[in-house]
């Protein structure tokens, strides 16, 4: 029997706010430890820890037949894309600010919507969604090409961040169009973390960036990234999705870029240019318009069901 989803209560809202705070802070955490461990290696190490824990959870629930469900091929593809996304995140953070990274990274819903439009006929974009994409595109152009770059930012780093957002969005399309869409969340996350661990740790050493300086602060930072971000936050999100309305939860994601920018300014003393602020707000508004169709459709369906009762 399918479990009915509930409206958000105080418990769910509290957990969602904690998740958004963590997701908004993760770019700052990577930046804070960058002098001791390069960002790409940080992400690879936290992914390796997460993959190990997730594999044990899979063995416990599925036994030795864990990869016999036909998800291996799609899992490797999605995992490769996930690793490529975070390779761009890691290298991007070496060339741009955490504020720029979080805004451009969270353009991913734009690319998911575009991908679903061309792959799935039943998910064609509406006029309001095309308007959102156009608004976000203009916002990206303004943020990219506005007069002067703030210290610690560059076009190359911003391009890496945008590429990461695009790959994240298209990874969602791949997952939804494969057997992974019906696989347990733990398994989908395992494929992504395992590939990220292999590729990012390997890439860091190949580029000569394998040095690590384990200070107490770095150890706490990496523990936060591995336990809270790489495992806890994603599994908690999937757990909430099974119990609460996805349309209500989705609205909270929009505050993550804003929190990331706020943390970047307050903790890292990052400077925001007027063009980036203007463009960033246009991007976030555009993302909201792209997601508005699903929010409105869910509301109409609920009102219709209530009227038929």
N, C-alpha and C positions, 0 to 999 in steps of 0.2 A: 504493500500500500504506500503510495507516495505521501511523504510528509508535507503538510501544508506550511507555507512560509508565513512568518508572523511579521507584523509591523515592528519597527525598531522601538525597543524599550530602553530604560535608563542604562541597563547593563550593556546592551549592544552599542549604544552611543558612546559609552565610556571606553569600551574596547576599541571601537573604530577610531576614536580620537587618539588613543595611544598608538595605534598602528600608523596613522597619518603622521604623528609626531616622529615616530621611528623612521618612517620612509623619508620624511623631509630632512631628518638629521643625518641619514646615512652618507650622503655626499660630503657633509662636513666632517664626519668621523674619518672617512678615507683621507681627506685633505690633512686632518690633524696628525695622522700617522705617516704621511707621505715621506717625511724626512728619514724615517727609520725603515720603512718597507714601501716600495713603490706601489701605487694604486693597483696596477694589474696583478701583482703578486698577492696583494692583500685579498683581492676578490677571489683569486684562485685558491688561496689557503682556506678562506671561510667556506668556499664551495666544497672543498675536499672534506672538511669536517661534516658539513651538512649531508653530503652524499653518503658518508659512512653511516651516520645515524639513520638516514632514510632507508638504506639497504637492509639494515637490521630490522627495521619495522616491516619492510616488505617480506623478508624471510619469515618473520613471526606470523604474518597473516596469510601468506600464500605458499610457504614452504619452498622446496627445490624447484617447483614448476613456475617460478616467479616470472620467467620471460617466455612462457609458452602460450600467451594470450594473443599473439599477433601484433603487439604494440612496439616491438623492438625497432623495426625499420623507421616508423614514424617518430619514435622516441629519439633515435640517433639524429634524425634530421632536425627535430625541434631543439634537441640538445646542442647541436652544432650552431644553430641560429642564436640560441641563448648565449652560448659562449662568445660568439662573434659580437653580439650586442654589448656584452660586458668588457670585451677587449676594447671596443670603442669608448666605453665609459671610463675604463682605467687609463687609456692613453689620452682621452679628452681631458680628464682631470689634471693631467700633467701640463696642459696647455691653456686651460681656461678656468674660470671661477666655478665654485660649487653652485652659485646662484644661476649662472648661465646653464650649467649642466642640468639642473633639476627642471628648469623650464623647458628646454629643448627636448629632454628625455621624455617628458610627459606629453609630447605631441603624439605619442603612440596611438591613441584612439582614432586620430585622423587617418593614419595609415591602415589601421584595422578596418575602418569603415570603407575606405577605398578598395582594399583587397576583397572584402566581402561583397562589394557592389559588382565586381567583375567575375567573381567565382560562384556566388550563390544568387540566382535570379530572384529569389524571394526576399533578398535583403538589398534591393536597389535603394540608392540614396534619394531622399526627398529634396524638395527645393530648399527647405530650411537647413538641411544637412550640407547641401552644396554651398549655401551661403556661409555656413560655419567654416567649411574648408577654405573658401575664398578669404574670409576674414583672418583665419589663422595663417594663411600663406602671406597675406600682406603684413601681418604682424611679424612673421619670421623675417621678411625682407627688411622691415624697419629696424628690428633688433640687430640684424646682421650688418646692414649697410648704413646705419645711423652714424652721424659725425663723431669720430673719436672712439677708441676702445678704452674701457677702464683698465687700470693696472691689473695684471694677472690674467687678462683675457686675450684671446686671439681668434681670428677667423677660422684657423685650423682646428682649434679646440672646440669652437662652437659647431663646426661642421661634423666633427666626431660625435658630439652630443646629439645632433639632429639625426645622424646616421644610426646611432643607437636606438633612438626613438622609433625610427622607421623599421628597423629590424625587429624590435619588440612588437610593434603592431602587426607585422607580417607573420611573426611566430604565432600569434594568436589565431590568425587565419589558418595556418598549417594545423594547429592543434584541433581547431573546430571542424576541419575537414577530414580528419583521420580518426583512427580507432582510439586515439588518446582522449577524444571528447567524452568517451564512456569509461575511461580508465580511472582508477582511484587517484585522487589528487597527490598522494604520496608517491605514486609511481611516475606520474608526469614530472613532478618536481625532482625526483631522483635522476631521471634522464638529463634534465637541464643542469643540475648541480654536478653530476659526474663528468659531463662533457666540458663544463666550464673549468672544473678542477684540472683536468688533463691538458686542455688547450692553453689556459691562462698561465698556469705554473710553467709549462713548457715554453710558452712565448716569452715570459719574463726572463728565464735563464738564457734562452737563445739570444735575446737582445742585450745580455750582459747586465741584467737588473736583478740578479738573484741575491744580493746582499740583504741581510736582515739584522736589525739591531733591536733586541728584545728588552726594552725598558719596561718598568712596571706600568707606565701609562699606555704603552703600545699593547701590552698583554691584555689589559682591561678593555682597550678599544677593540682589539681583535675578538675578544670573547663576546663583546656586545654585538659585533657584526655577525659572528658565526651563530650564536645561540638565538639572539632576538631577531635579527634581520633574515638570515639565510634559512632558518628553520621555523622559529616561533611565529614570525609575522605572516608568512605565507600559509602555513598550516592553519593558523587561527582565522585567516581570511576565508579559506575554503570551508572551515567549520561553520563560520557565520553564514556563508552562502547557502548552506544546506538548511538553515533554520530561519533566516530572515529574508525579506523581499530584496532582491538584487537591485531593483530600481532605487530603493531608498539608500542602500549602501553605496551605490555608485556616486551619489551626490557628494559624499565625503571625500572621494578621491581628488576632487577639484581643489581642496584646500592644501593638498600636499605640496604643489609647487610654490604656493604662497608661503608656507611654513619654511620650505627650503631656502627661499630667498631671505626671509626674515632671519633665520639662523645664520646664513652666510654673512649678513650685514652685522649682526650683533656679536657673533663669536669670532668670525674671521676678519672682521673690519673690511669686508668687500665693499667697493664703491659701485653704485648703480648709475648709469647714464640715463638721461631723460629718454633717449631713443629706445634703450632696452626696456625700461619700465613701460613705455607706451606699447611697444611691440609685444612684450610679455603678457600684458593684460589683454591685448587683442587675441593672442594665441589661446589663452585660457578661456576667454569668452567663445572663441571659435570651437574649442573642444566641447564646451557645454552645449552649443547648438547642434553639434554632430551627435551628441548623446541624447539630445532632447526628444528625438523621435521615439526611442525606446521608452523613455520616461512617460511620454504622453500616451503611447499605445497601452502601456501597462495600466495607466490611470483610467483610460476609456474602458478597458476590459473589466476592471474592477467595478466601475460604475454600472456597466451593463449587467454584470452578474448580480449586483445588489438590486438592480431594478427588476430582474427576472425572479427574484426570490419571493 
